[in-house]
Amino acid sequence: MELDALRLLVGVVHAVPGASASFTRHDGELLVVDRTRNADVDPCTFRTVLVQSVRCGRPTFADTVATVEIGGTLEDRGGGVFATPSTGEVALRWFGSLLSPPAVRGALIESGIAADDDIVAVSLCGDTELGMTVGRVELIGSVDPVRADELCLSMLASCLVAELEIDAQGATAG
C-alpha cells in the first residue's frame, strides 16, 4: 500500500466516529484498528505510530499491507469516498485529501461544486501531522445515494487536480 493512501485512510478512520479498518499484511497477519475492545489498536494510537514512523524515517506499516477492509460505521463508496449512516434528514459523505484545509476550501470554491443545492454543509478537519485534510459533506437526506456519492467524488476530484497542480509547480521550480 502506498504511504499517501495509508495516511489518507488512517486520517479518515481517525476522524469518523465508529469507523474501523482491518489490515491484512503480506505474511497473513491481521491488524484490526477500531475503538472496541476486540481491536488490536485504536485509531488514535495507530495514527500516532504512523506519524512517528514517518518522522523518524523508519519503514512504515504501509510496506507490509496486502489488503484493507473498511468497517464499523464507515462504508467505502469507491474512489476515496466514504459514507456513514444518515442521521435524520442529512446524508453524510467523507473524503481525505493531501491538501491543507485552506487549499481544499479553495479547490471546492473554484470548482463551484460546494454550491450545489443538495449540499447542506462541508466541514474540513486538517491533520497537520499526517499532512492531510478530512472532508465531511452533509447532503439533504432525500438526495439519491448515488447522487451523493457523485457530488462527493467530484469534490475529491477537484482536490486531486489541485494536488497535481501543486506537484507540477514544484517539479518545474526544482
Buried (B, 14 or more C-beta within 10 A) or exposed (E): BEBBBBBBBBBBBBBBEBBBBBBBBEEEEEBBBBBEEEBBBBBEEBBBBBBEBBEEEEEBBBEBBEEBEBBBBBBBBEBBBBBBEBEEEBBBBBBBBBBBBEBBBBBBEEBEBBEBEBBBEBEBBBBEBBBBBBBBBBBBBEBEEEBBBBBBBBBBBBBBEBBEEEEEEEEEEE
